[in-house]
Amino acid sequence: MSVKLAPTLTLANGVEIPQLGLGTWPMNDAEASQAVTTALELGYRLIDTAENYENERGVGEGIRNASIPRDQVFVTTKFNRQWHSFDGAREACEASLQRLGLDYIDLLLIHWPNPDQDRFVEAFLGLVNLLDKGLVRAIGTSNFKPAHLQRLLDLGLAPHLNQIQLDPYHRRDDLIALHQQQGIQTQAWRPLGCGGDMLNDPVITGIAAQHQRTTAQIVLRWAMQQGIAAAPKSANPQRMAENLNLFDFELSTEEMAALDQLGRDDPDMLDADNFGH
């Protein structure tokens, strides 16, 4: 069976990352193992996990159980606040490698900036060291706001990617503009929104009906057409296949504009200045 692969995006250091991948939160090890194997066989080549998800062992098992060679799989993981130091980043990386059962990580991210402890700069310097040593192929941040990124940029440090909450309801224009200016790849977590509310939005359902696509496909296509990477979570093989089937249709300028108008304030949105693990 031939599978369609997502296109790749090129990070600032030349490493190519699949634009669409599989998110694995909140799967446990058993669920992650099965979902990862299924996703890889369907054509996914990016798998996103984290120390905090507590499923890295399952992700590694799922990779080993699939028929796809390791060098064709792009693995992202992230580490928690207790590792925010130069040496801590190395410890976190080695622990993730052991849990995953891998020799290297394709992309290692600082999961949250945790500015209250003010050690994310040291953690990022630790990531640079891991890159130099070849334990990781690319490095980045997750949930960093413009002020956090600017601290790094002022020191001549630039993450290859910043993974943020992003969907049509949660527009992050300030971050996207900074990313584009600095050559940082934008990647969306929870790209299909919180719960099902957004996917039932009449604007989105209307566009989906026009294209005879699912609302999830419309939202993901909106991200793809902006050059944003995304890692939607699904354990359902049919949904996985649908989410990957985005690259044979386009949204019109008018449809993109209509989706762009859906942004709104969300008082429950996690704020990286006071939340993090």
N, C-alpha and C positions, 0 to 999 in steps of 0.2 A: 504494500500500500504506500503510495507516495503521499507525503505530507507537505503542507505549505508552511514555510517558516516565516516568522515575523522579520521585517527588515531590521538592520542594525543601525545604531547611531555611533558616531566616533567621538570618544572622550578626548579631552585636551592632550592626553599623553599618547594618543593613537590607538588605544585599546577600543575594540568594538563591543558594544553592548546591545543585545536584542532589545528592540523598542518595547515589546510586550512580554511579560513574564507571569509566573504564578506566585501569588502571595500565599503564605502558609499560616498566618495567624487567624484564628486561635486553635489550629489543629494540634492534637497530641502526636506523639511519635508514631503510633500505629496509623493514624489517619494521614499524617504527612507522608509516611513511607508509601502508602497506596496511591495517594494523590500525585506525588512527584513522579512515580513510575508511569502512571496513566498519562500525566501531562507531557512527559518527555516523549512517550510513544505517539502522542497526538501531534507533536511538532513544537512544543514549547522548548526553549533552550535557555531561559533565564528562570532561576528558582531563587526566591527571596525568603530568608529566614532571619533569626536573631537569637542571641543568647537568651533574651527575655521571653521568647516564645516557648522555650523549653522543648523544642522539637528538632534540634539540630541532628540528633542521632537518627531520628526517623527520616529526615531529609537525606542524610548520607546513605542510609539503607535504600531509599527509593532510587537514588542515583545509581547505586551499584546493581540494583535489580532491573534497571532498564537496559536496553540494547544500545544506548547512545554512548559513544566514547567520551571519556571525561573531558577531553580538550574541546569538545563541542558543547559542553554545558557551562553556563555562566552562573556562578554561585555568589550570592550576596548574603553577608551576615553583618550583625551589628553588636556592639558591646555596651555594657552598662556603666553607670557612674563610678562604681568603685575602682574601675580601671583607668580613670582619667589621670594618667601620668605617663611619662616617657616609657618607663619600664612596664607600667600597667598595660599599655597597649600591646606590648609583646606577649605578656602573660595571657591577655584576653584572646589574642590571635591563636596562640598555641593551644589554649583550651578549646577554642572552637574547632581548630583543625583536628584535634583528638576526637571530639564528639562527632564531627562530620565524617571522620575517617578519610580525610583528604590531605594532599601534600601542599596545596596552596589554596588561597581564597581569591576569587576573581575581583571582588569588590568588598572592602571592609569599611564600615561606617561607624562613626560615633553616633549612638542612637538618639541621645538628647544632649543639648549643650549644658544643662544643669548649671546655669550661671551663678547659682547660690554658692557653689563650691569653687567656682572660678578656676577650673583646671583643664578646660577643653583645649586651650592652646598647647599645653604640654602633651595632652593626648594626641593632638594632631601631629605634633613633632614626632611622637612615637609612631604614628602611621607612616610618616615620610621615611623613617628608618626601616620599617617593615617593607616598604616599597623598594627601597635601595637593596635590601637583602633578598628580594625575590619571593618573599612569603605571600605577598599579595600583588595583584596585577594593577589595581587601581584603588584609590582611597577617596573617602568623602565623608559627608555629614548627613544627618537626618534631623529634621525639625529645627534647623537653624534659621533664625530670623535675620533680617538685614544687619542689625547691629552685631549679632554674633559673627556673621560672615565677615563683616568689616574688620573686626579684631584680627582675624586671620589675614585678610587681604592687606592690611596695613603693615604686616610683617613679611609680605611677599609670599604668603602661603595661600594656595587656592585649591579647594577640594575639586575633584573631577566631577562630582555629582552631589546634589543636595536633594534628599528625598523628603517630600513634604505632603501634608494633607492637601489635596487639590481635586476639585470637581466643579461642575458648573455652578453649584450653590456656594462653593467655597473658592472664590477667585483669589488668587495670590499675586496680583499684578505687580506689587512692589518687589516681591522676590523674583518673579520671572524676569523683570526688567534688569535687575542686578545680575542674575545668572547669565543673561544674554550678553550683558556688557563685559562680564569677567570670564566668559567661556566655560561656565559651570553648567553641566547638564541638569535639567529639571526632571525629576521622577516623582510620580504621584503614588502615594499610598492611599488606600481606601478610595480608589478612583470612581467607584460606583455609588459613593455617598453613604450616609448612615441610615441603616434600615432600608425600607423600600420607598420612603416618601418621595425622594427626588425622581426615582424611576417611574413614578406615577404622575409626574408633572405633565399637565396637558400639552405644554410646548414640546416636551420630549416624546410623549406618546404620539403626537401629531406627526412629527418628523419620522418617527419609526414606522408609522403606517404608510407614509409616502414612499419609503424605501423598502417596505416589507422586511424590516429587520427588527430585532429585539431592542428595547429601550437601552439595555446595557451596551449593545453594539453601537448605538448612536452616541452615547456618552463617551465610550472609549475612542470612537472615531474622532470625536471633537478634540480629544487629547492628542491623538496621533497626528492630526493635521497641523497641530501647533508645534510639532517636534518634541513633544513631551513623552517620556517613557512612563510606563505604568505596570503595576503588578497586581491585578485583581485576584482576589482569593475565590476559589471554588473547589469543592471536592466532587462536584457532579460532572461526569465525563461529557454529557451533552452541553452543559453550560461552558465547560472548558473549551470545547470545540467551537462553540458560538463566539466566545470572547476572542478567540484567535482568528476568527474569520472576518477580518476587518479591512482587508487590503485590496478588495476588488470593487469598492464603491467609494464615492466621495460625497461629502456634504457641500452644499452650495454656499457661496458667500453669504447669502441671506440666512440660510439655516445656521451657519456658524455665528452670525451676528445675533440671531434669536437666542441661541444658547448662551452667548456671552452676556446677555441681559439678565440672566437668572441669578447672578450673584447676590448674596444677602448676608446680613450680619448673623452670626451664630454665637449667642452668649455661652453656649455649652462647649464651644470648641476649645480643645486643649491648648493652653498658652505655654510655650516653651520657656518663658521667663519664670514660671512658678510650678511647672510640672515636668517630671522626667524621672527616668529610672536608669 
